[in-house]
Amino acid sequence: MTIRDITHKIQDWRRQRAAVRELSQLSDRELHDLGISRADIEFVTRKAARA
């Protein structure tokens, strides 16, 4: 694993955590409108970070 790989993994992790924070601040109604349950936030953000 190179320094570049590690840097990219850290950047991906930071983006994922920021997305978790943002989605966690939404109400249950807003999450429902997006088709996301509160329990799925981690899964959805992790999946999006890999794409």
ZABA-827355 format. One record per residue (C-alpha): residue in three letters; x, y, z. Coordinates in steps of 0.5 Angstrom, whole numbers, plus 500, padded with zeros to 3 digits. Layout:
     r     X     Y     Z
   Ala     X     Y     Z
...
This chain:
     r     X     Y     Z
   Met   500   500   500
   Thr   503   507   498
   Ile   502   513   501
   Arg   498   515   496
   Asp   493   509   497
   Ile   493   511   505
   Thr   491   519   503
   His   486   517   498
   Lys   483   512   504
   Ile   483   518   509
   Gln   480   522   504
   Asp   474   517   503
   Trp   473   516   510
   Arg   473   524   512
   Arg   468   525   506
   Gln   464   519   509
   Arg   464   521   516
   Ala   462   528   513
   Ala   456   525   510
   Val   454   521   516
   Arg   454   528   520
   Glu   450   531   515
   Leu   444   526   514
   Ser   444   525   522
   Gln   442   532   523
   Leu   436   531   518
   Ser   429   529   521
   Asp   426   522   520
   Arg   421   525   515
   Glu   427   528   511
   Leu   430   522   511
   His   424   518   509
   Asp   423   523   503
   Leu   430   521   501
   Gly   428   514   502
   Ile   433   513   507
   Ser   432   510   514
   Arg   436   513   520
   Ala   439   505   521
   Asp   441   505   514
   Ile   445   512   514
   Glu   452   508   515
   Phe   451   503   510
   Val   448   508   505
   Thr   454   513   506
   Arg   459   507   506
   Lys   457   505   499
   Ala   457   512   496
   Ala   464   513   498
   Arg   466   507   494
   Ala   463   509   488
